[in-house]
Amino acid sequence: MLIAPRAGRNEVKPMSDERKLYPEDQARVDSVLHSGYNDVERKPFRPLYMMIMLNVVVVALLFLSKWIVKSAGIAW
């Protein structure tokens, strides 16, 4: 048995339909956003580099833990 959703429950309204700020406040927000103060040049995200560095750190911690166990005289 299929149940149809009620009308209006899953409707998505565009954000332009709702005004949350007064026009003068919205103008101030727009002027700050377009002033360029928050513009930051970023390097592109490199997921392969992140994975390689993560593996390097994990392997280094593995060898560090092995060295600690060996220097403490604990049989492994």
PDB file as gemmi writes it, atoms N, CA and C in Angstrom:
CRYST1    1.000    1.000    1.000  90.00  90.00  90.00 P 1                      
ATOM      1  N   MET A   1       0.839  -1.174   0.000  1.00  0.00           N  
ATOM      2  CA  MET A   1       0.000   0.000   0.000  1.00  0.00           C  
ATOM      3  C   MET A   1       0.884   1.238   0.000  1.00  0.00           C  
ATOM      4  N   LEU A   2       0.734   2.084  -0.989  1.00  0.00           N  
ATOM      5  CA  LEU A   2       1.518   3.305  -1.098  1.00  0.00           C  
ATOM      6  C   LEU A   2       0.738   4.467  -0.506  1.00  0.00           C  
ATOM      7  N   ILE A   3       1.449   5.286   0.223  1.00  0.00           N  
ATOM      8  CA  ILE A   3       0.827   6.461   0.831  1.00  0.00           C  
ATOM      9  C   ILE A   3       1.423   7.696   0.176  1.00  0.00           C  
ATOM     10  N   ALA A   4       0.568   8.518  -0.372  1.00  0.00           N  
ATOM     11  CA  ALA A   4       1.033   9.740  -1.027  1.00  0.00           C  
ATOM     12  C   ALA A   4       1.309  10.809   0.024  1.00  0.00           C  
ATOM     13  N   PRO A   5       2.386  11.576  -0.148  1.00  0.00           N  
ATOM     14  CA  PRO A   5       2.656  12.660   0.803  1.00  0.00           C  
ATOM     15  C   PRO A   5       1.602  13.743   0.715  1.00  0.00           C  
ATOM     16  N   ARG A   6       1.395  14.405   1.830  1.00  0.00           N  
ATOM     17  CA  ARG A   6       0.430  15.496   1.856  1.00  0.00           C  
ATOM     18  C   ARG A   6       0.927  16.672   1.038  1.00  0.00           C  
ATOM     19  N   ALA A   7       0.027  17.357   0.432  1.00  0.00           N  
ATOM     20  CA  ALA A   7       0.387  18.503  -0.398  1.00  0.00           C  
ATOM     21  C   ALA A   7       0.998  19.597   0.462  1.00  0.00           C  
ATOM     22  N   GLY A   8       2.060  20.183  -0.009  1.00  0.00           N  
ATOM     23  CA  GLY A   8       2.681  21.295   0.698  1.00  0.00           C  
ATOM     24  C   GLY A   8       3.730  20.881   1.712  1.00  0.00           C  
ATOM     25  N   ARG A   9       3.807  19.633   2.041  1.00  0.00           N  
ATOM     26  CA  ARG A   9       4.747  19.203   3.078  1.00  0.00           C  
ATOM     27  C   ARG A   9       6.177  19.147   2.559  1.00  0.00           C  
ATOM     28  N   ASN A  10       6.357  18.667   1.347  1.00  0.00           N  
ATOM     29  CA  ASN A  10       7.697  18.502   0.797  1.00  0.00           C  
ATOM     30  C   ASN A  10       8.047  19.568  -0.225  1.00  0.00           C  
ATOM     31  N   GLU A  11       7.281  20.613  -0.279  1.00  0.00           N  
ATOM     32  CA  GLU A  11       7.577  21.667  -1.241  1.00  0.00           C  
ATOM     33  C   GLU A  11       8.808  22.443  -0.798  1.00  0.00           C  
ATOM     34  N   VAL A  12       9.627  22.787  -1.755  1.00  0.00           N  
ATOM     35  CA  VAL A  12      10.826  23.571  -1.479  1.00  0.00           C  
ATOM     36  C   VAL A  12      10.610  24.957  -2.048  1.00  0.00           C  
ATOM     37  N   LYS A  13      10.697  25.951  -1.180  1.00  0.00           N  
ATOM     38  CA  LYS A  13      10.532  27.330  -1.622  1.00  0.00           C  
ATOM     39  C   LYS A  13      11.891  27.914  -1.965  1.00  0.00           C  
ATOM     40  N   PRO A  14      11.981  28.648  -3.046  1.00  0.00           N  
ATOM     41  CA  PRO A  14      13.243  29.337  -3.319  1.00  0.00           C  
ATOM     42  C   PRO A  14      13.507  30.387  -2.245  1.00  0.00           C  
ATOM     43  N   MET A  15      14.771  30.643  -1.984  1.00  0.00           N  
ATOM     44  CA  MET A  15      15.116  31.582  -0.928  1.00  0.00           C  
ATOM     45  C   MET A  15      14.694  33.003  -1.260  1.00  0.00           C  
ATOM     46  N   SER A  16      14.531  33.303  -2.536  1.00  0.00           N  
ATOM     47  CA  SER A  16      14.144  34.666  -2.896  1.00  0.00           C  
ATOM     48  C   SER A  16      12.709  34.981  -2.488  1.00  0.00           C  
ATOM     49  N   ASP A  17      11.906  33.940  -2.234  1.00  0.00           N  
ATOM     50  CA  ASP A  17      10.526  34.184  -1.813  1.00  0.00           C  
ATOM     51  C   ASP A  17      10.433  34.678  -0.377  1.00  0.00           C  
ATOM     52  N   GLU A  18      11.406  34.334   0.440  1.00  0.00           N  
ATOM     53  CA  GLU A  18      11.361  34.735   1.853  1.00  0.00           C  
ATOM     54  C   GLU A  18      12.330  35.885   2.095  1.00  0.00           C  
ATOM     55  N   ARG A  19      11.848  36.953   2.678  1.00  0.00           N  
ATOM     56  CA  ARG A  19      12.710  38.063   3.083  1.00  0.00           C  
ATOM     57  C   ARG A  19      12.940  37.951   4.573  1.00  0.00           C  
ATOM     58  N   LYS A  20      14.193  37.782   4.962  1.00  0.00           N  
ATOM     59  CA  LYS A  20      14.517  37.674   6.381  1.00  0.00           C  
ATOM     60  C   LYS A  20      15.062  38.985   6.930  1.00  0.00           C  
ATOM     61  N   LEU A  21      15.535  39.843   6.047  1.00  0.00           N  
ATOM     62  CA  LEU A  21      16.100  41.124   6.469  1.00  0.00           C  
ATOM     63  C   LEU A  21      15.331  42.269   5.820  1.00  0.00           C  
ATOM     64  N   TYR A  22      15.368  43.399   6.485  1.00  0.00           N  
ATOM     65  CA  TYR A  22      14.824  44.607   5.879  1.00  0.00           C  
ATOM     66  C   TYR A  22      15.716  44.992   4.698  1.00  0.00           C  
ATOM     67  N   PRO A  23      15.183  45.695   3.727  1.00  0.00           N  
ATOM     68  CA  PRO A  23      15.982  46.036   2.536  1.00  0.00           C  
ATOM     69  C   PRO A  23      17.266  46.794   2.857  1.00  0.00           C  
ATOM     70  N   GLU A  24      17.224  47.722   3.821  1.00  0.00           N  
ATOM     71  CA  GLU A  24      18.460  48.470   4.137  1.00  0.00           C  
ATOM     72  C   GLU A  24      19.505  47.567   4.793  1.00  0.00           C  
ATOM     73  N   ASP A  25      19.044  46.601   5.608  1.00  0.00           N  
ATOM     74  CA  ASP A  25      19.986  45.657   6.210  1.00  0.00           C  
ATOM     75  C   ASP A  25      20.561  44.719   5.148  1.00  0.00           C  
ATOM     76  N   GLN A  26      19.724  44.284   4.214  1.00  0.00           N  
ATOM     77  CA  GLN A  26      20.190  43.424   3.137  1.00  0.00           C  
ATOM     78  C   GLN A  26      21.207  44.153   2.270  1.00  0.00           C  
ATOM     79  N   ALA A  27      20.998  45.443   2.065  1.00  0.00           N  
ATOM     80  CA  ALA A  27      21.950  46.240   1.282  1.00  0.00           C  
ATOM     81  C   ALA A  27      23.299  46.312   1.987  1.00  0.00           C  
ATOM     82  N   ARG A  28      23.289  46.456   3.311  1.00  0.00           N  
ATOM     83  CA  ARG A  28      24.549  46.489   4.066  1.00  0.00           C  
ATOM     84  C   ARG A  28      25.267  45.153   3.984  1.00  0.00           C  
ATOM     85  N   VAL A  29      24.513  44.056   4.102  1.00  0.00           N  
ATOM     86  CA  VAL A  29      25.112  42.718   4.004  1.00  0.00           C  
ATOM     87  C   VAL A  29      25.707  42.511   2.614  1.00  0.00           C  
ATOM     88  N   ASP A  30      24.963  42.897   1.588  1.00  0.00           N  
ATOM     89  CA  ASP A  30      25.459  42.751   0.222  1.00  0.00           C  
ATOM     90  C   ASP A  30      26.725  43.568  -0.017  1.00  0.00           C  
ATOM     91  N   SER A  31      26.781  44.770   0.547  1.00  0.00           N  
ATOM     92  CA  SER A  31      27.974  45.596   0.351  1.00  0.00           C  
ATOM     93  C   SER A  31      29.197  44.983   1.020  1.00  0.00           C  
ATOM     94  N   VAL A  32      29.019  44.360   2.180  1.00  0.00           N  
ATOM     95  CA  VAL A  32      30.150  43.707   2.853  1.00  0.00           C  
ATOM     96  C   VAL A  32      30.579  42.467   2.075  1.00  0.00           C  
ATOM     97  N   LEU A  33      29.595  41.694   1.593  1.00  0.00           N  
ATOM     98  CA  LEU A  33      29.933  40.473   0.867  1.00  0.00           C  
ATOM     99  C   LEU A  33      30.635  40.759  -0.454  1.00  0.00           C  
ATOM    100  N   HIS A  34      30.299  41.863  -1.092  1.00  0.00           N  
ATOM    101  CA  HIS A  34      30.892  42.183  -2.387  1.00  0.00           C  
ATOM    102  C   HIS A  34      32.100  43.103  -2.278  1.00  0.00           C  
ATOM    103  N   SER A  35      32.517  43.438  -1.062  1.00  0.00           N  
ATOM    104  CA  SER A  35      33.653  44.345  -0.907  1.00  0.00           C  
ATOM    105  C   SER A  35      34.988  43.664  -1.152  1.00  0.00           C  
ATOM    106  N   GLY A  36      35.015  42.334  -1.118  1.00  0.00           N  
ATOM    107  CA  GLY A  36      36.268  41.627  -1.347  1.00  0.00           C  
ATOM    108  C   GLY A  36      37.056  41.379  -0.087  1.00  0.00           C  
ATOM    109  N   TYR A  37      36.540  41.772   1.066  1.00  0.00           N  
ATOM    110  CA  TYR A  37      37.266  41.593   2.324  1.00  0.00           C  
ATOM    111  C   TYR A  37      37.462  40.116   2.641  1.00  0.00           C  
ATOM    112  N   ASN A  38      36.486  39.290   2.314  1.00  0.00           N  
ATOM    113  CA  ASN A  38      36.558  37.870   2.647  1.00  0.00           C  
ATOM    114  C   ASN A  38      37.103  37.006   1.526  1.00  0.00           C  
ATOM    115  N   ASP A  39      37.567  37.604   0.443  1.00  0.00           N  
ATOM    116  CA  ASP A  39      38.131  36.825  -0.658  1.00  0.00           C  
ATOM    117  C   ASP A  39      39.526  36.348  -0.289  1.00  0.00           C  
ATOM    118  N   VAL A  40      39.727  35.035  -0.380  1.00  0.00           N  
ATOM    119  CA  VAL A  40      41.020  34.441  -0.056  1.00  0.00           C  
ATOM    120  C   VAL A  40      41.406  33.509  -1.193  1.00  0.00           C  
ATOM    121  N   GLU A  41      42.616  33.686  -1.704  1.00  0.00           N  
ATOM    122  CA  GLU A  41      43.115  32.784  -2.734  1.00  0.00           C  
ATOM    123  C   GLU A  41      43.545  31.490  -2.062  1.00  0.00           C  
ATOM    124  N   ARG A  42      43.025  30.369  -2.546  1.00  0.00           N  
ATOM    125  CA  ARG A  42      43.363  29.072  -1.976  1.00  0.00           C  
ATOM    126  C   ARG A  42      43.929  28.169  -3.053  1.00  0.00           C  
ATOM    127  N   LYS A  43      44.817  27.277  -2.637  1.00  0.00           N  
ATOM    128  CA  LYS A  43      45.331  26.274  -3.551  1.00  0.00           C  
ATOM    129  C   LYS A  43      44.229  25.247  -3.798  1.00  0.00           C  
ATOM    130  N   PRO A  44      44.273  24.582  -4.927  1.00  0.00           N  
ATOM    131  CA  PRO A  44      43.255  23.560  -5.187  1.00  0.00           C  
ATOM    132  C   PRO A  44      43.426  22.366  -4.245  1.00  0.00           C  
ATOM    133  N   PHE A  45      42.328  21.749  -3.895  1.00  0.00           N  
ATOM    134  CA  PHE A  45      42.341  20.594  -3.009  1.00  0.00           C  
ATOM    135  C   PHE A  45      42.930  19.398  -3.749  1.00  0.00           C  
ATOM    136  N   ARG A  46      43.891  18.720  -3.090  1.00  0.00           N  
ATOM    137  CA  ARG A  46      44.545  17.572  -3.707  1.00  0.00           C  
ATOM    138  C   ARG A  46      44.319  16.341  -2.832  1.00  0.00           C  
ATOM    139  N   PRO A  47      43.300  15.538  -3.129  1.00  0.00           N  
ATOM    140  CA  PRO A  47      42.992  14.382  -2.280  1.00  0.00           C  
ATOM    141  C   PRO A  47      44.076  13.317  -2.303  1.00  0.00           C  
ATOM    142  N   LEU A  48      44.756  13.121  -3.442  1.00  0.00           N  
ATOM    143  CA  LEU A  48      45.818  12.114  -3.502  1.00  0.00           C  
ATOM    144  C   LEU A  48      46.967  12.491  -2.570  1.00  0.00           C  
ATOM    145  N   TYR A  49      47.341  13.755  -2.545  1.00  0.00           N  
ATOM    146  CA  TYR A  49      48.403  14.221  -1.638  1.00  0.00           C  
ATOM    147  C   TYR A  49      47.990  14.002  -0.184  1.00  0.00           C  
ATOM    148  N   MET A  50      46.731  14.264   0.122  1.00  0.00           N  
ATOM    149  CA  MET A  50      46.252  14.063   1.487  1.00  0.00           C  
ATOM    150  C   MET A  50      46.327  12.589   1.884  1.00  0.00           C  
ATOM    151  N   MET A  51      45.954  11.703   0.981  1.00  0.00           N  
ATOM    152  CA  MET A  51      46.003  10.271   1.284  1.00  0.00           C  
ATOM    153  C   MET A  51      47.442   9.793   1.466  1.00  0.00           C  
ATOM    154  N   ILE A  52      48.343  10.294   0.648  1.00  0.00           N  
ATOM    155  CA  ILE A  52      49.758   9.914   0.785  1.00  0.00           C  
ATOM    156  C   ILE A  52      50.306  10.393   2.123  1.00  0.00           C  
ATOM    157  N   MET A  53      50.019  11.642   2.489  1.00  0.00           N  
ATOM    158  CA  MET A  53      50.510  12.163   3.759  1.00  0.00           C  
ATOM    159  C   MET A  53      49.894  11.419   4.946  1.00  0.00           C  
ATOM    160  N   LEU A  54      48.629  11.049   4.836  1.00  0.00           N  
ATOM    161  CA  LEU A  54      47.986  10.274   5.889  1.00  0.00           C  
ATOM    162  C   LEU A  54      48.672   8.926   6.059  1.00  0.00           C  
ATOM    163  N   ASN A  55      49.007   8.266   4.964  1.00  0.00           N  
ATOM    164  CA  ASN A  55      49.717   6.987   5.036  1.00  0.00           C  
ATOM    165  C   ASN A  55      51.102   7.156   5.635  1.00  0.00           C  
ATOM    166  N   VAL A  56      51.794   8.231   5.285  1.00  0.00           N  
ATOM    167  CA  VAL A  56      53.129   8.482   5.849  1.00  0.00           C  
ATOM    168  C   VAL A  56      53.038   8.648   7.360  1.00  0.00           C  
ATOM    169  N   VAL A  57      52.058   9.389   7.838  1.00  0.00           N  
ATOM    170  CA  VAL A  57      51.902   9.610   9.276  1.00  0.00           C  
ATOM    171  C   VAL A  57      51.553   8.309   9.986  1.00  0.00           C  
ATOM    172  N   VAL A  58      50.673   7.504   9.409  1.00  0.00           N  
ATOM    173  CA  VAL A  58      50.286   6.236  10.043  1.00  0.00           C  
ATOM    174  C   VAL A  58      51.468   5.288  10.113  1.00  0.00           C  
ATOM    175  N   VAL A  59      52.257   5.192   9.043  1.00  0.00           N  
ATOM    176  CA  VAL A  59      53.433   4.318   9.045  1.00  0.00           C  
ATOM    177  C   VAL A  59      54.460   4.824  10.050  1.00  0.00           C  
ATOM    178  N   ALA A  60      54.646   6.136  10.132  1.00  0.00           N  
ATOM    179  CA  ALA A  60      55.599   6.684  11.113  1.00  0.00           C  
ATOM    180  C   ALA A  60      55.152   6.364  12.540  1.00  0.00           C  
ATOM    181  N   LEU A  61      53.861   6.479  12.821  1.00  0.00           N  
ATOM    182  CA  LEU A  61      53.371   6.132  14.159  1.00  0.00           C  
ATOM    183  C   LEU A  61      53.505   4.638  14.428  1.00  0.00           C  
ATOM    184  N   LEU A  62      53.350   3.817  13.403  1.00  0.00           N  
ATOM    185  CA  LEU A  62      53.539   2.373  13.559  1.00  0.00           C  
ATOM    186  C   LEU A  62      54.965   2.065  13.977  1.00  0.00           C  
ATOM    187  N   PHE A  63      55.940   2.654  13.257  1.00  0.00           N  
ATOM    188  CA  PHE A  63      57.341   2.397  13.608  1.00  0.00           C  
ATOM    189  C   PHE A  63      57.701   2.997  14.964  1.00  0.00           C  
ATOM    190  N   LEU A  64      57.126   4.118  15.315  1.00  0.00           N  
ATOM    191  CA  LEU A  64      57.367   4.702  16.630  1.00  0.00           C  
ATOM    192  C   LEU A  64      56.845   3.781  17.723  1.00  0.00           C  
ATOM    193  N   SER A  65      55.671   3.231  17.541  1.00  0.00           N  
ATOM    194  CA  SER A  65      55.117   2.331  18.555  1.00  0.00           C  
ATOM    195  C   SER A  65      55.931   1.055  18.648  1.00  0.00           C  
ATOM    196  N   LYS A  66      56.414   0.532  17.511  1.00  0.00           N  
ATOM    197  CA  LYS A  66      57.271  -0.664  17.547  1.00  0.00           C  
ATOM    198  C   LYS A  66      58.570  -0.372  18.307  1.00  0.00           C  
ATOM    199  N   TRP A  67      59.138   0.817  18.069  1.00  0.00           N  
ATOM    200  CA  TRP A  67      60.380   1.174  18.748  1.00  0.00           C  
ATOM    201  C   TRP A  67      60.156   1.300  20.262  1.00  0.00           C  
ATOM    202  N   ILE A  68      59.039   1.887  20.667  1.00  0.00           N  
ATOM    203  CA  ILE A  68      58.721   2.034  22.090  1.00  0.00           C  
ATOM    204  C   ILE A  68      58.562   0.663  22.734  1.00  0.00           C  
ATOM    205  N   VAL A  69      57.861  -0.244  22.070  1.00  0.00           N  
ATOM    206  CA  VAL A  69      57.668  -1.596  22.624  1.00  0.00           C  
ATOM    207  C   VAL A  69      58.999  -2.308  22.713  1.00  0.00           C  
ATOM    208  N   LYS A  70      59.832  -2.192  21.699  1.00  0.00           N  
ATOM    209  CA  LYS A  70      61.137  -2.863  21.709  1.00  0.00           C  
ATOM    210  C   LYS A  70      62.044  -2.293  22.789  1.00  0.00           C  
ATOM    211  N   SER A  71      62.037  -0.969  22.963  1.00  0.00           N  
ATOM    212  CA  SER A  71      62.914  -0.362  23.975  1.00  0.00           C  
ATOM    213  C   SER A  71      62.408  -0.633  25.391  1.00  0.00           C  
ATOM    214  N   ALA A  72      61.119  -0.896  25.540  1.00  0.00           N  
ATOM    215  CA  ALA A  72      60.582  -1.207  26.865  1.00  0.00           C  
ATOM    216  C   ALA A  72      60.790  -2.679  27.217  1.00  0.00           C  
ATOM    217  N   GLY A  73      61.202  -3.507  26.252  1.00  0.00           N  
ATOM    218  CA  GLY A  73      61.457  -4.911  26.516  1.00  0.00           C  
ATOM    219  C   GLY A  73      60.198  -5.760  26.568  1.00  0.00           C  
ATOM    220  N   ILE A  74      59.146  -5.291  25.993  1.00  0.00           N  
ATOM    221  CA  ILE A  74      57.894  -6.047  25.979  1.00  0.00           C  
ATOM    222  C   ILE A  74      57.910  -6.952  24.755  1.00  0.00           C  
ATOM    223  N   ALA A  75      57.612  -8.236  24.967  1.00  0.00           N  
ATOM    224  CA  ALA A  75      57.587  -9.186  23.847  1.00  0.00           C  
ATOM    225  C   ALA A  75      56.346  -8.919  22.996  1.00  0.00           C  
ATOM    226  N   TRP A  76      56.576  -8.934  21.694  1.00  0.00           N  
ATOM    227  CA  TRP A  76      55.457  -8.671  20.801  1.00  0.00           C  
ATOM    228  C   TRP A  76      55.204  -9.859  19.952  1.00  0.00           C  
TER     229      TRP A  76                                                      
END                                                                             
